[in-house]
Amino acid sequence: MKVSRLIIIFLLSLASFISMDGQAQRDRSQNPKQQAKQQQELRQAREKKINKEMKEREERHVKIQDKKTRKRMKKNRKRSERLAKRGNSEPFFRRIFRKRHFKR
């Protein structure tokens, strides 16, 4: 009884060690620099594709609007860009609700 338990435990531990060696010794088909370069290229291609799709969607969104709405969108976009150039570092609600120290 004890011998059979020892044999089973030994075989299970041996099987677990064998599986660890198999995973640790996998070979690489490319060196790390080539893999990094390939991943970078894939990432850039994916970003380019996403940007292109977003631009097409934005153009379609503007195209399906009527003329008054397009003019209003253009006006609001220009105003937003102009305000962004000013560069307020604080949000408007902090500027409005901050404590003011008046000089007497």
Secondary structure per residue as TSV (DSSP state, phi and psi in degrees):
chain	resnum	aa	ss	phi	psi
A	1	M	-	360.0	-49.0
A	2	K	H	-67.0	-36.5
A	3	V	H	-66.8	-42.3
A	4	S	H	-65.8	-36.6
A	5	R	H	-64.4	-43.0
A	6	L	H	-63.1	-39.9
A	7	I	H	-64.5	-42.9
A	8	I	H	-64.5	-44.7
A	9	I	H	-62.6	-42.2
A	10	F	H	-61.9	-44.2
A	11	L	H	-66.3	-40.3
A	12	L	H	-64.9	-43.2
A	13	S	H	-66.7	-38.4
A	14	L	H	-62.8	-41.2
A	15	A	H	-64.5	-39.4
A	16	S	H	-68.1	-36.6
A	17	F	H	-68.6	-36.6
A	18	I	H	-65.3	-41.3
A	19	S	H	-67.5	-32.8
A	20	M	H	-66.6	-39.7
A	21	D	H	-65.0	-38.0
A	22	G	H	-63.5	-38.7
A	23	Q	H	-77.3	-31.7
A	24	A	H	-75.1	-21.9
A	25	Q	T	-109.4	32.2
A	26	R	-	-75.3	145.2
A	27	D	-	-94.6	155.2
A	28	R	-	-103.1	136.2
A	29	S	S	-80.6	-26.1
A	30	Q	S	-129.1	157.0
A	31	N	-	-78.3	161.9
A	32	P	H	-59.6	-33.9
A	33	K	H	-64.4	-42.8
A	34	Q	H	-66.2	-39.7
A	35	Q	H	-63.7	-42.8
A	36	A	H	-63.5	-41.6
A	37	K	H	-64.1	-42.4
A	38	Q	H	-65.3	-41.3
A	39	Q	H	-64.6	-40.0
A	40	Q	H	-62.1	-43.0
A	41	E	H	-63.6	-42.6
A	42	L	H	-63.3	-41.9
A	43	R	H	-62.6	-43.6
A	44	Q	H	-65.0	-40.9
A	45	A	H	-64.4	-41.2
A	46	R	H	-64.0	-43.6
A	47	E	H	-64.6	-40.2
A	48	K	H	-62.7	-42.1
A	49	K	H	-65.1	-43.0
A	50	I	H	-63.7	-43.4
A	51	N	H	-62.8	-39.4
A	52	K	H	-64.7	-43.5
A	53	E	H	-63.7	-41.6
A	54	M	H	-63.0	-42.0
A	55	K	H	-63.5	-42.0
A	56	E	H	-63.0	-40.8
A	57	R	H	-65.6	-41.5
A	58	E	H	-63.1	-43.3
A	59	E	H	-62.7	-41.6
A	60	R	H	-65.6	-40.3
A	61	H	H	-60.2	-43.8
A	62	V	H	-68.7	-38.2
A	63	K	H	-65.4	-34.1
A	64	I	T	-82.0	-3.7
A	65	Q	S	-83.9	155.9
A	66	D	-	-78.4	175.0
A	67	K	H	-65.3	-40.7
A	68	K	H	-63.2	-41.2
A	69	T	H	-67.3	-40.1
A	70	R	H	-61.6	-41.8
A	71	K	H	-64.2	-41.3
A	72	R	H	-65.3	-40.6
A	73	M	H	-63.1	-42.2
A	74	K	H	-64.1	-43.9
A	75	K	H	-61.3	-45.4
A	76	N	H	-67.1	-36.4
A	77	R	H	-64.6	-43.7
A	78	K	H	-64.7	-40.5
A	79	R	H	-64.6	-41.1
A	80	S	H	-63.0	-43.3
A	81	E	H	-64.4	-39.4
A	82	R	H	-65.0	-42.5
A	83	L	H	-68.4	-33.5
A	84	A	H	-68.3	-29.9
A	85	K	H	-67.4	-30.7
A	86	R	H	-63.0	-36.7
A	87	G	-	72.2	61.6
A	88	N	-	-73.3	121.2
A	89	S	S	-78.3	-25.6
A	90	E	S	-102.5	145.1
A	91	P	-	-65.9	156.6
A	92	F	H	-61.5	-36.4
A	93	F	H	-68.4	-28.3
A	94	R	H	-73.2	-36.7
A	95	R	H	-67.3	-35.9
A	96	I	H	-74.0	-44.8
A	97	F	H	-97.9	11.2
A	98	R	S	-76.4	156.6
A	99	K	-	-75.7	135.1
A	100	R	-	-108.7	134.8
A	101	H	-	-103.9	108.3
A	102	F	-	-88.4	140.6
A	103	K	-	-90.7	139.3
A	104	R	-	-107.9	360.0
